[in-house]
Amino acid sequence: MLFMDRRDAGRQLAGSLRHLRGAGVVVLGLPRGGVPVAAAVAEALDAPLDVCLVRKLGVPFHSELAMGAIGEGGVRVINDEVARMTGVTEEELARVEAHEREVLESRARRYRGERAPISQEGRTVVVVDDGVATGSTARAACRIARARGAARIVLAVPVAPWNWTERMGGDADELVSPYTPHDFYAIGQFYADFAQTEDDEVVACLAEAADRRASGSRTRSGPAVDEEREAYIPVGGATLRGRLTVPAGAAGVVVFAHGSGSSRRSPRNRFVADGLNRAGLGTLLFDLLTEEEEADRANVFDTGLLARRLTGATGWLREQPACEGLAVGYFGASTGAAAALWSAAEPDARIAAVVSRGGRPDLAGPRLAEVTAPTLLIVGGDDLGVIDLNRAAQHRLHCENRLALVPGATHLFEETGALERVTELAGAWFTDHMTPAAHTVAGF
């Protein structure tokens, strides 16, 4: 198994297509399974995403045998040799084409809604599928793109047979596949999750990509990004899902430890992470537990377990090329703050700084005295019980530390401007303590 699912396959495939970023490419996904793969590629390349709608024209009495293919805009590619050998008449061909044209147009309306197809005229087009077996559909897609005016065609798939380039002929100008194993029997054997892609997922992928292009992605409006991708983190026999973002020239990376009942999708943590990214800091938001583990509430409050997961994820992070040599900090929310401090207290942790938001540092117990990383405790000014807990924990810290109260804020910092203030405080703390000199002292 090489891929967790199609999105993961797309992210891995995108790594082999970095030379196309900024080249004004269009990414086309083959419905249906190729679209989630293409969506991840388009996001990584900061490129528009569309579908490449291809309908095979099957011989009337042997529908699996293709005598041609059609695409949008009236494009048709006919294999004259097959048509001649099978004796298909012009009338029979016309009937087959009319039927497939109706299906194609129906799919186009279903997938795009009111959006027009993206022009391919004179552009580099990246045709993406979830893998190649026989290659017939991929070849037809390349021919359709060529007929629609593409200046250059790149056929890209996550996995293909070792000799796949011999099957593709000259339909694409460039063939890209990061994995070409000899023991190739079926595309699905290389995926942990190869469930059928439904129409609704195709629609969602296209809509999400269109919204990103319309609003302007963070890559264009904020700092340049070295890496931004979904992450699959192997820790202690489990695979934890996360999101890694590393701006170009980042001073360090902040790992988020969420509280009980939350996850990597926490809107509050994502708000803070976005602010840290704009300040030039990398972020890793990840789930400390799998879905099955979260079902056992004892795991949710097992500070030692959560800390071990955080330590393991930190080790994984330091092995990522985009994070090599970068300082690492922890941002813990609620009970996640205890896990962050527990992990930071490990002898070889080398954590540059810790920030706790509305945290329960007291749950780290005797580990507090062993923390050497500069620690900022942020608490809502109206979160009285948690203020007392943080003051008591602060007295047990022997490292550089500070308690910052956000006036008028309660435990979840839902008040107007409260979370913005948390982001400002955290950004300043991490920036101040993630300089090379500070990192050297913290990791001594």
VOPAGU-2260 file (C-alpha; in pm, 1 decimal, decimal comma):
REM VOPAGU-2260
SITE   aa  ch    i         X         Y         Z
SITE  MET   A    0       0,0       0,0       0,0
SITE  LEU   A    1     135,2     338,6    -104,8
SITE  PHE   A    2    -156,6     575,7     -41,7
SITE  MET   A    3    -409,3     626,2     235,6
SITE  ASP   A    4    -670,8     750,6     -11,9
SITE  ARG   A    5    -698,2     948,0    -337,0
SITE  ARG   A    6    -626,5    1282,9    -171,7
SITE  ASP   A    7    -309,4    1143,2     -21,6
SITE  ALA   A    8    -214,7    1004,5    -363,3
SITE  GLY   A    9    -264,5    1349,5    -513,2
SITE  ARG   A   10     -41,2    1513,3    -256,6
SITE  GLN   A   11     233,6    1263,1    -323,1
SITE  LEU   A   12     190,5    1303,1    -697,8
SITE  ALA   A   13     213,5    1681,1    -661,5
SITE  GLY   A   14     566,5    1639,2    -528,8
SITE  SER   A   15     668,6    1510,8    -873,2
SITE  LEU   A   16     503,5    1807,0   -1044,9
SITE  ARG   A   17     664,0    2095,6    -858,6
SITE  HIS   A   18     845,9    2203,7   -1174,0
SITE  LEU   A   19     504,6    2308,4   -1311,9
SITE  ARG   A   20     411,4    2542,3   -1026,0
SITE  GLY   A   21     372,9    2895,5   -1150,1
SITE  ALA   A   22     366,8    2783,1   -1513,4
SITE  GLY   A   23       2,5    2878,3   -1566,6
SITE  VAL   A   24    -113,2    2518,1   -1594,7
SITE  VAL   A   25    -466,9    2378,6   -1591,2
SITE  VAL   A   26    -527,8    2055,1   -1399,9
SITE  LEU   A   27    -791,0    1817,1   -1537,6
SITE  GLY   A   28    -922,8    1523,2   -1337,2
SITE  LEU   A   29   -1076,6    1218,3   -1497,8
SITE  PRO   A   30   -1416,8    1149,6   -1339,4
SITE  ARG   A   31   -1474,5    1012,1   -1107,6
SITE  GLY   A   32   -1179,4     866,0    -920,2
SITE  GLY   A   33    -923,1    1096,1   -1076,1
SITE  VAL   A   34   -1088,2    1415,7    -952,4
SITE  PRO   A   35    -992,6    1393,6    -579,7
SITE  VAL   A   36    -635,8    1317,4    -690,0
SITE  ALA   A   37    -640,9    1612,6    -929,1
SITE  ALA   A   38    -788,4    1839,2    -658,8
SITE  ALA   A   39    -485,3    1782,3    -434,6
SITE  VAL   A   40    -251,6    1840,0    -730,1
SITE  ALA   A   41    -428,3    2162,8    -828,3
SITE  GLU   A   42    -409,1    2294,2    -473,0
SITE  ALA   A   43     -37,6    2217,9    -448,3
SITE  LEU   A   44      34,2    2381,3    -785,5
SITE  ASP   A   45    -197,3    2675,8    -713,9
SITE  ALA   A   46    -369,5    2593,2   -1043,5
SITE  PRO   A   47    -731,0    2587,1   -1161,2
SITE  LEU   A   48    -911,4    2252,1   -1155,4
SITE  ASP   A   49   -1159,4    2115,9   -1406,0
SITE  VAL   A   50   -1284,4    1778,5   -1520,4
SITE  CYS   A   51   -1181,6    1612,2   -1843,1
SITE  LEU   A   52   -1509,5    1465,4   -1960,2
SITE  VAL   A   53   -1447,6    1178,9   -2196,4
SITE  ARG   A   54   -1703,1     933,3   -2330,1
SITE  LYS   A   55   -1592,8     623,9   -2509,7
SITE  LEU   A   56   -1769,8     541,4   -2835,0
SITE  GLY   A   57   -1820,2     166,8   -2814,4
SITE  VAL   A   58   -1884,7     -54,6   -3112,4
SITE  PRO   A   59   -2265,0    -121,0   -3111,6
SITE  PHE   A   60   -2239,2    -498,9   -3081,8
SITE  HIS   A   61   -1924,0    -493,4   -2863,5
SITE  SER   A   62   -1947,1    -187,9   -2636,7
SITE  GLU   A   63   -1616,8    -256,1   -2461,1
SITE  LEU   A   64   -1431,4    -211,3   -2790,2
SITE  ALA   A   65   -1371,4     159,4   -2847,0
SITE  MET   A   66   -1401,4     300,6   -3195,1
SITE  GLY   A   67   -1338,6     651,6   -3069,5
SITE  ALA   A   68   -1410,7     904,7   -2795,8
SITE  ILE   A   69   -1585,1    1237,8   -2758,3
SITE  GLY   A   70   -1523,8    1540,3   -2538,5
SITE  GLU   A   71   -1686,8    1874,1   -2471,8
SITE  GLY   A   72   -1713,5    2145,4   -2732,2
SITE  GLY   A   73   -1802,5    1898,4   -3007,2
SITE  VAL   A   74   -1460,0    1732,6   -2996,3
SITE  ARG   A   75   -1449,8    1379,4   -3135,0
SITE  VAL   A   76   -1160,8    1141,5   -3193,2
SITE  ILE   A   77   -1239,2     845,6   -3419,3
SITE  ASN   A   78   -1028,8     533,5   -3463,7
SITE  ASP   A   79   -1090,3     480,3   -3832,3
SITE  GLU   A   80    -917,1     143,0   -3830,1
SITE  VAL   A   81   -1151,0      -3,8   -3566,7
SITE  ALA   A   82   -1455,8     144,7   -3734,4
SITE  ARG   A   83   -1351,5      -2,4   -4067,4
SITE  MET   A   84   -1258,8    -346,4   -3932,4
SITE  THR   A   85   -1587,9    -381,5   -3742,4
SITE  GLY   A   86   -1799,7    -257,2   -4030,4
SITE  VAL   A   87   -1968,3      18,7   -3832,1
SITE  THR   A   88   -2174,4     243,8   -4058,2
SITE  GLU   A   89   -2191,0     621,9   -4037,7
SITE  GLU   A   90   -2550,1     593,7   -3912,1
SITE  GLU   A   91   -2451,4     354,1   -3632,9
SITE  LEU   A   92   -2162,7     576,8   -3533,2
SITE  ALA   A   93   -2392,8     878,7   -3528,1
SITE  ARG   A   94   -2643,9     702,0   -3300,2
SITE  VAL   A   95   -2373,9     594,8   -3054,5
SITE  GLU   A   96   -2225,0     944,2   -3054,5
SITE  ALA   A   97   -2562,7    1110,5   -2998,9
SITE  HIS   A   98   -2631,7     891,6   -2695,5
SITE  GLU   A   99   -2286,8     943,8   -2542,8
SITE  ARG   A  100   -2308,8    1317,7   -2610,3
SITE  GLU   A  101   -2626,3    1334,8   -2401,2
SITE  VAL   A  102   -2455,4    1150,7   -2115,7
SITE  LEU   A  103   -2149,5    1376,4   -2138,5
SITE  GLU   A  104   -2353,9    1696,7   -2132,2
SITE  SER   A  105   -2558,1    1569,2   -1838,3
SITE  ARG   A  106   -2239,8    1493,9   -1644,2
SITE  ALA   A  107   -2100,4    1837,7   -1726,1
SITE  ARG   A  108   -2410,6    2008,0   -1584,5
SITE  ARG   A  109   -2402,4    1786,5   -1278,7
SITE  TYR   A  110   -2036,9    1850,0   -1200,6
SITE  ARG   A  111   -1992,6    2218,6   -1284,7
SITE  GLY   A  112   -2335,4    2366,0   -1233,8
SITE  GLU   A  113   -2333,2    2711,2   -1391,8
SITE  ARG   A  114   -1954,8    2734,3   -1421,1
SITE  ALA   A  115   -1809,4    2734,7   -1771,8
SITE  PRO   A  116   -1531,4    2490,6   -1865,6
SITE  ILE   A  117   -1181,6    2629,8   -1814,7
SITE  SER   A  118   -1012,3    2718,6   -2141,9
SITE  GLN   A  119    -721,4    2495,4   -2243,8
SITE  GLU   A  120    -625,4    2694,5   -2551,3
SITE  GLY   A  121    -248,4    2745,3   -2567,3
SITE  ARG   A  122    -193,1    2623,4   -2209,6
SITE  THR   A  123      -8,2    2339,0   -2040,5
SITE  VAL   A  124    -269,5    2086,4   -1934,1
SITE  VAL   A  125    -204,9    1827,8   -1661,7
SITE  VAL   A  126    -436,2    1528,7   -1706,7
SITE  VAL   A  127    -470,8    1336,3   -1379,5
SITE  ASP   A  128    -622,1     998,6   -1293,7
SITE  ASP   A  129    -595,4     778,4    -984,2
SITE  GLY   A  130    -373,9     534,2   -1171,4
SITE  VAL   A  131    -319,3     370,8   -1507,7
SITE  ALA   A  132    -407,1      13,2   -1593,3
SITE  THR   A  133    -467,2     -25,5   -1967,7
SITE  GLY   A  134    -429,7     347,7   -2029,3
SITE  SER   A  135    -707,5     370,4   -2287,2
SITE  THR   A  136    -912,3     630,5   -2099,2
SITE  ALA   A  137    -604,8     839,4   -2017,4
SITE  ARG   A  138    -494,3     836,2   -2380,7
SITE  ALA   A  139    -839,9     942,4   -2494,2
SITE  ALA   A  140    -834,2    1227,2   -2239,2
SITE  CYS   A  141    -499,9    1348,6   -2372,8
SITE  ARG   A  142    -635,0    1344,9   -2726,8
SITE  ILE   A  143    -942,1    1540,5   -2618,6
SITE  ALA   A  144    -722,4    1801,2   -2446,9
SITE  ARG   A  145    -508,3    1827,1   -2759,2
SITE  ALA   A  146    -816,8    1876,2   -2974,1
SITE  ARG   A  147    -932,0    2152,7   -2740,3
SITE  GLY   A  148    -614,8    2350,9   -2803,1
SITE  ALA   A  149    -372,7    2245,4   -2528,3
SITE  ALA   A  150     -18,1    2352,6   -2618,6
SITE  ARG   A  151     145,4    2090,7   -2396,1
SITE  ILE   A  152      -1,1    1786,5   -2221,0
SITE  VAL   A  153     131,7    1621,5   -1906,6
SITE  LEU   A  154     -28,6    1291,5   -1810,5
SITE  ALA   A  155      22,4    1239,4   -1436,7
SITE  VAL   A  156     -86,6     944,5   -1222,0
SITE  PRO   A  157      16,7     834,1    -871,2
SITE  VAL   A  158      86,6     476,1    -974,4
SITE  ALA   A  159     126,3     282,9   -1299,3
SITE  PRO   A  160     279,8     -42,8   -1426,0
SITE  TRP   A  161     656,5     -36,5   -1469,9
SITE  ASN   A  162     625,2     -33,0   -1850,3
SITE  TRP   A  163     339,1     213,6   -1871,0
SITE  THR   A  164     524,0     464,1   -2088,5
SITE  GLU   A  165     532,4     208,0   -2368,9
SITE  ARG   A  166     152,6     192,4   -2366,6
SITE  MET   A  167      94,2     566,2   -2388,1
SITE  GLY   A  168     238,7     628,5   -2731,5
SITE  GLY   A  169     278,0     996,0   -2815,7
SITE  ASP   A  170     -52,9    1122,1   -2678,4
SITE  ALA   A  171     115,6    1317,2   -2397,8
SITE  ASP   A  172     426,4    1535,8   -2410,9
SITE  GLU   A  173     531,8    1431,8   -2060,1
SITE  LEU   A  174     445,3    1129,0   -1848,8
SITE  VAL   A  175     475,6    1149,7   -1470,5
SITE  SER   A  176     424,0     874,9   -1213,3
SITE  PRO   A  177     618,7     858,0    -885,1
SITE  TYR   A  178     549,8     484,8    -842,9
SITE  THR   A  179     587,7     225,2   -1120,0
SITE  PRO   A  180     602,5    -117,1    -949,8
SITE  HIS   A  181     658,0    -445,9   -1131,4
SITE  ASP   A  182     396,6    -627,5    -918,5
SITE  PHE   A  183     107,5    -424,2   -1057,3
SITE  TYR   A  184    -223,7    -611,0   -1076,5
SITE  ALA   A  185    -483,9    -341,3   -1012,6
SITE  ILE   A  186    -483,6      23,5    -914,4
SITE  GLY   A  187    -675,4     -44,1    -593,0
SITE  GLN   A  188    -401,0    -264,1    -447,6
SITE  PHE   A  189    -194,4      48,9    -377,9
SITE  TYR   A  190    -466,4     229,8    -177,8
SITE  ALA   A  191    -580,5     169,9     179,7
SITE  ASP   A  192    -911,1     335,8      86,6
SITE  PHE   A  193   -1015,6     286,9    -275,6
SITE  ALA   A  194   -1390,1     326,4    -228,5
SITE  GLN   A  195   -1582,1     439,5    -533,9
SITE  THR   A  196   -1585,4     815,3    -580,0
SITE  GLU   A  197   -1941,3     947,3    -588,9
SITE  ASP   A  198   -2070,6    1233,5    -800,8
SITE  ASP   A  199   -2118,8    1447,4    -489,7
SITE  GLU   A  200   -1746,8    1426,1    -411,1
SITE  VAL   A  201   -1659,3    1532,9    -766,2
SITE  VAL   A  202   -1894,4    1830,1    -734,3
SITE  ALA   A  203   -1743,8    1922,8    -396,5
SITE  CYS   A  204   -1386,4    1904,0    -528,1
SITE  LEU   A  205   -1464,7    2133,4    -819,7
SITE  ALA   A  206   -1661,3    2380,8    -608,1
SITE  GLU   A  207   -1386,6    2397,8    -346,0
SITE  ALA   A  208   -1123,1    2462,1    -612,0
SITE  ALA   A  209   -1336,9    2729,0    -777,2
SITE  ASP   A  210   -1394,1    2905,0    -444,3
SITE  ARG   A  211   -1022,3    2899,9    -371,6
SITE  ARG   A  212    -944,2    3058,2    -707,1
SITE  ALA   A  213   -1220,0    3317,8    -673,4
SITE  SER   A  214   -1124,2    3434,3    -325,1
SITE  GLY   A  215    -749,6    3412,4    -375,5
SITE  SER   A  216    -553,0    3144,8    -193,4
SITE  ARG   A  217    -326,3    3217,0      99,2
SITE  THR   A  218     -35,5    3133,3    -129,6
SITE  ARG   A  219    -109,8    3441,3    -338,7
SITE  SER   A  220    -234,4    3680,8     -68,6
SITE  GLY   A  221       9,9    3589,5     207,4
SITE  PRO   A  222     368,2    3475,9     229,7
SITE  ALA   A  223     504,2    3227,1     -21,7
SITE  VAL   A  224     460,2    2868,3      93,4
SITE  ASP   A  225     735,1    2605,5      83,8
SITE  GLU   A  226     497,9    2325,4     175,8
SITE  GLU   A  227     124,4    2292,6     244,1
SITE  ARG   A  228     -30,2    1947,8     256,6
SITE  GLU   A  229    -230,1    1693,3     445,8
SITE  ALA   A  230     -10,1    1479,0     668,7
SITE  TYR   A  231     -31,2    1114,7     774,5
SITE  ILE   A  232     181,0    1070,9    1085,2
SITE  PRO   A  233     277,2     722,6    1206,8
SITE  VAL   A  234     306,2     726,5    1586,3
SITE  GLY   A  235     297,8     435,0    1827,3
SITE  GLY   A  236     124,3     195,2    1591,6
SITE  ALA   A  237    -140,1     451,1    1489,7
SITE  THR   A  238    -162,5     680,3    1188,4
SITE  LEU   A  239    -268,1    1032,0    1283,3
SITE  ARG   A  240    -403,6    1282,9    1033,4
SITE  GLY   A  241    -290,8    1643,3    1021,2
SITE  ARG   A  242    -219,9    1952,9     814,6
SITE  LEU   A  243     134,2    2086,1     765,1
SITE  THR   A  244     197,9    2439,8     639,7
SITE  VAL   A  245     548,5    2585,0     609,2
SITE  PRO   A  246     587,5    2939,8     471,4
SITE  ALA   A  247     904,5    3015,0     275,5
SITE  GLY   A  248    1179,8    3132,5     510,6
SITE  ALA   A  249     992,1    3017,5     820,9
SITE  ALA   A  250    1173,7    3075,1    1148,9
SITE  GLY   A  251    1013,6    2767,9    1302,4
SITE  VAL   A  252     712,6    2537,7    1312,7
SITE  VAL   A  253     441,0    2538,5    1578,2
SITE  VAL   A  254     276,1    2204,8    1660,0
SITE  PHE   A  255     -80,9    2232,5    1789,8
SITE  ALA   A  256    -214,5    2008,5    2067,4
SITE  HIS   A  257    -591,9    2044,5    2082,7
SITE  GLY   A  258    -809,0    1991,9    2385,9
SITE  SER   A  259   -1068,8    1728,1    2464,0
SITE  GLY   A  260   -1357,5    1712,0    2221,6
SITE  SER   A  261   -1163,6    1898,9    1953,6
SITE  SER   A  262    -952,0    1799,4    1652,3
SITE  ARG   A  263    -719,9    1927,4    1381,2
SITE  ARG   A  264   -1026,8    2099,2    1232,9
SITE  SER   A  265   -1081,0    2318,1    1540,2
SITE  PRO   A  266   -1186,3    2658,8    1400,5
SITE  ARG   A  267   -1015,2    2839,6    1688,1
SITE  ASN   A  268    -683,3    2663,2    1641,7
SITE  ARG   A  269    -706,4    2707,6    1264,2
SITE  PHE   A  270    -767,5    3080,7    1317,3
SITE  VAL   A  271    -451,0    3105,3    1527,3
SITE  ALA   A  272    -256,7    2888,6    1281,4
SITE  ASP   A  273    -351,7    3116,4     992,1
SITE  GLY   A  274    -223,5    3415,2    1189,4
SITE  LEU   A  275     104,0    3238,4    1266,1
SITE  ASN   A  276     144,5    3147,7     897,4
SITE  ARG   A  277     101,3    3514,2     804,4
SITE  ALA   A  278     370,5    3595,5    1059,7
SITE  GLY   A  279     606,2    3356,6     880,4
SITE  LEU   A  280     575,5    3057,6    1111,6
SITE  GLY   A  281     498,3    2703,5    1003,4
SITE  THR   A  282     218,1    2505,7    1166,1
SITE  LEU   A  283     120,0    2142,1    1215,0
SITE  LEU   A  284    -236,0    2075,0    1325,5
SITE  PHE   A  285    -303,3    1706,7    1385,4
SITE  ASP   A  286    -530,1    1466,4    1569,9
SITE  LEU   A  287    -366,8    1322,9    1878,5
SITE  LEU   A  288    -600,4    1022,1    1867,9
SITE  THR   A  289    -762,9     811,6    1598,3
SITE  GLU   A  290   -1141,9     810,9    1571,5
SITE  GLU   A  291   -1156,0     469,9    1738,6
SITE  GLU   A  292    -937,0     588,3    2027,0
SITE  GLU   A  293   -1147,8     900,6    2078,8
SITE  ALA   A  294   -1450,8     680,1    2141,2
SITE  ASP   A  295   -1287,7     582,7    2472,3
SITE  ARG   A  296   -1314,2     897,5    2685,0
SITE  ALA   A  297   -1033,8     774,0    2909,2
SITE  ASN   A  298    -790,7     830,2    2621,0
SITE  VAL   A  299    -906,1    1189,1    2578,3
SITE  PHE   A  300    -788,6    1276,5    2929,8
SITE  ASP   A  301    -478,5    1055,4    2934,9
SITE  THR   A  302    -215,5    1329,8    2944,3
SITE  GLY   A  303      72,4    1084,4    2924,6
SITE  LEU   A  304     -68,9     919,6    2610,1
SITE  LEU   A  305    -137,1    1254,3    2443,8
SITE  ALA   A  306     212,8    1375,2    2530,2
SITE  ARG   A  307     367,3    1063,2    2377,0
SITE  ARG   A  308     169,2    1122,8    2059,4
SITE  LEU   A  309     289,5    1483,0    2053,2
SITE  THR   A  310     648,9    1372,7    2102,3
SITE  GLY   A  311     616,3    1118,3    1822,5
SITE  ALA   A  312     462,4    1372,8    1586,2
SITE  THR   A  313     747,3    1612,4    1665,9
SITE  GLY   A  314    1000,0    1346,8    1568,9
SITE  TRP   A  315     813,9    1291,6    1241,5
SITE  LEU   A  316     803,0    1666,7    1178,2
SITE  ARG   A  317    1176,7    1709,1    1217,1
SITE  GLU   A  318    1231,2    1447,4     947,1
SITE  GLN   A  319    1029,9    1641,0     687,2
SITE  PRO   A  320    1256,3    1815,4     431,8
SITE  ALA   A  321    1070,0    2147,4     455,7
SITE  CYS   A  322    1121,7    2151,6     835,9
SITE  GLU   A  323    1485,6    2049,3     849,7
SITE  GLY   A  324    1677,0    2260,8    1100,8
SITE  LEU   A  325    1371,3    2465,3    1203,2
SITE  ALA   A  326    1290,9    2543,6    1564,5
SITE  VAL   A  327     979,9    2370,3    1698,9
SITE  GLY   A  328     724,7    2521,3    1934,8
SITE  TYR   A  329     406,0    2390,4    2096,9
SITE  PHE   A  330      63,5    2556,1    2110,5
SITE  GLY   A  331    -166,7    2375,1    2351,1
SITE  ALA   A  332    -536,1    2446,2    2402,4
SITE  SER   A  333    -734,4    2336,4    2707,4
SITE  THR   A  334    -616,4    1986,3    2809,6
SITE  GLY   A  335    -380,0    1989,3    2510,8
SITE  ALA   A  336    -169,4    2244,4    2700,0
SITE  ALA   A  337     -88,7    1981,2    2961,2
SITE  ALA   A  338      23,3    1740,6    2688,0
SITE  ALA   A  339     238,2    2015,9    2533,8
SITE  LEU   A  340     413,4    2091,5    2864,4
SITE  TRP   A  341     452,7    1721,2    2945,9
SITE  SER   A  342     616,6    1657,7    2608,0
SITE  ALA   A  343     830,2    1972,2    2633,7
SITE  ALA   A  344     966,7    1843,2    2965,5
SITE  GLU   A  345    1128,6    1541,1    2798,6
SITE  PRO   A  346    1510,1    1561,4    2831,9
SITE  ASP   A  347    1574,7    1565,1    2455,4
SITE  ALA   A  348    1261,7    1758,3    2354,0
SITE  ARG   A  349    1446,4    2068,0    2222,5
SITE  ILE   A  350    1126,9    2275,9    2219,6
SITE  ALA   A  351    1191,0    2644,4    2157,1
SITE  ALA   A  352     871,8    2781,6    2315,8
SITE  VAL   A  353     530,8    2679,5    2448,9
SITE  VAL   A  354     203,1    2874,1    2440,4
SITE  SER   A  355    -105,5    2763,1    2633,5
SITE  ARG   A  356    -450,4    2900,4    2537,0
SITE  GLY   A  357    -713,9    2861,1    2805,8
SITE  GLY   A  358    -510,4    2564,5    2911,1
SITE  ARG   A  359    -496,0    2322,0    3199,4
SITE  PRO   A  360    -119,3    2322,7    3265,3
SITE  ASP   A  361    -190,5    2190,0    3612,8
SITE  LEU   A  362    -265,9    1849,5    3455,1
SITE  ALA   A  363     104,5    1818,0    3367,6
SITE  GLY   A  364     165,3    1781,4    3742,4
SITE  PRO   A  365     526,9    1722,5    3848,2
SITE  ARG   A  366     644,4    1758,6    3488,0
SITE  LEU   A  367     602,4    2136,8    3513,3
SITE  ALA   A  368     924,6    2177,8    3707,9
SITE  GLU   A  369    1116,9    2000,5    3430,8
SITE  VAL   A  370    1003,4    2229,5    3147,4
SITE  THR   A  371    1290,2    2440,8    3010,9
SITE  ALA   A  372    1111,4    2596,5    2711,0
SITE  PRO   A  373     992,4    2958,2    2760,3
SITE  THR   A  374     619,6    2929,4    2835,1
SITE  LEU   A  375     335,7    3176,4    2780,2
SITE  LEU   A  376       5,5    3107,2    2956,5
SITE  ILE   A  377    -287,9    3289,4    2793,7
SITE  VAL   A  378    -616,3    3293,0    2984,8
SITE  GLY   A  379    -943,0    3477,7    2939,1
SITE  GLY   A  380    -982,3    3758,0    3191,5
SITE  ASP   A  381   -1329,0    3630,1    3288,1
SITE  ASP   A  382   -1226,0    3261,9    3305,1
SITE  LEU   A  383   -1173,3    3287,0    3679,4
SITE  GLY   A  384   -1134,3    2921,0    3772,6
SITE  VAL   A  385    -879,7    2859,0    3496,7
SITE  ILE   A  386    -688,6    3175,8    3595,4
SITE  ASP   A  387    -633,8    3028,1    3941,3
SITE  LEU   A  388    -519,5    2696,4    3794,5
SITE  ASN   A  389    -273,2    2873,2    3564,9
SITE  ARG   A  390    -133,4    3088,9    3845,7
SITE  ALA   A  391     -75,4    2778,9    4056,3
SITE  ALA   A  392      94,7    2605,3    3762,0
SITE  GLN   A  393     304,8    2913,4    3691,5
SITE  HIS   A  394     456,5    2893,8    4040,0
SITE  ARG   A  395     575,6    2540,9    3959,0
SITE  LEU   A  396     749,5    2642,7    3636,6
SITE  HIS   A  397    1122,6    2712,1    3667,5
SITE  CYS   A  398    1164,5    2826,1    3305,6
SITE  GLU   A  399    1107,1    3171,8    3162,1
SITE  ASN   A  400     729,9    3220,3    3178,4
SITE  ARG   A  401     450,4    3474,9    3165,3
SITE  LEU   A  402      77,1    3478,5    3237,8
SITE  ALA   A  403    -122,0    3698,5    2996,4
SITE  LEU   A  404    -488,4    3776,8    3059,6
SITE  VAL   A  405    -718,8    3876,0    2771,7
SITE  PRO   A  406    -967,4    4126,3    2921,1
SITE  GLY   A  407   -1333,7    4031,7    2887,4
SITE  ALA   A  408   -1262,2    3688,9    2737,4
SITE  THR   A  409   -1413,8    3365,9    2863,3
SITE  HIS   A  410   -1280,1    3012,6    2828,6
SITE  LEU   A  411   -1336,8    2971,3    2451,8
SITE  PHE   A  412   -1233,4    3328,8    2359,5
SITE  GLU   A  413   -1554,1    3373,1    2159,5
SITE  GLU   A  414   -1580,7    3744,0    2236,4
SITE  THR   A  415   -1509,6    3998,6    1963,2
SITE  GLY   A  416   -1135,9    4051,0    1921,3
SITE  ALA   A  417   -1040,1    3791,0    2184,5
SITE  LEU   A  418    -898,5    3531,3    1949,5
SITE  GLU   A  419    -718,8    3801,8    1752,7
SITE  ARG   A  420    -544,2    3901,9    2075,6
SITE  VAL   A  421    -449,8    3538,5    2143,3
SITE  THR   A  422    -297,3    3519,7    1795,6
SITE  GLU   A  423     -99,4    3840,9    1849,5
SITE  LEU   A  424      37,2    3721,7    2183,3
SITE  ALA   A  425     126,5    3376,6    2053,2
SITE  GLY   A  426     286,4    3512,5    1737,5
SITE  ALA   A  427     504,9    3754,7    1930,8
SITE  TRP   A  428     608,8    3487,0    2183,1
SITE  PHE   A  429     705,3    3232,2    1918,4
SITE  THR   A  430     880,1    3489,1    1701,3
SITE  ASP   A  431    1083,7    3617,7    1994,8
SITE  HIS   A  432    1191,6    3267,3    2099,2
SITE  MET   A  433    1242,7    3102,6    1761,8
SITE  THR   A  434    1543,1    3302,1    1649,6
SITE  PRO   A  435    1853,3    3086,8    1587,7
SITE  ALA   A  436    2013,8    3211,2    1907,3
SITE  ALA   A  437    1707,0    3143,0    2118,3
SITE  HIS   A  438    1669,8    2799,6    1966,1
SITE  THR   A  439    2029,5    2713,3    2046,8
SITE  VAL   A  440    1984,7    2808,5    2410,7
SITE  ALA   A  441    1649,9    2625,3    2440,7
SITE  GLY   A  442    1794,9    2309,8    2289,7
SITE  PHE   A  443    2124,2    2313,9    2481,6
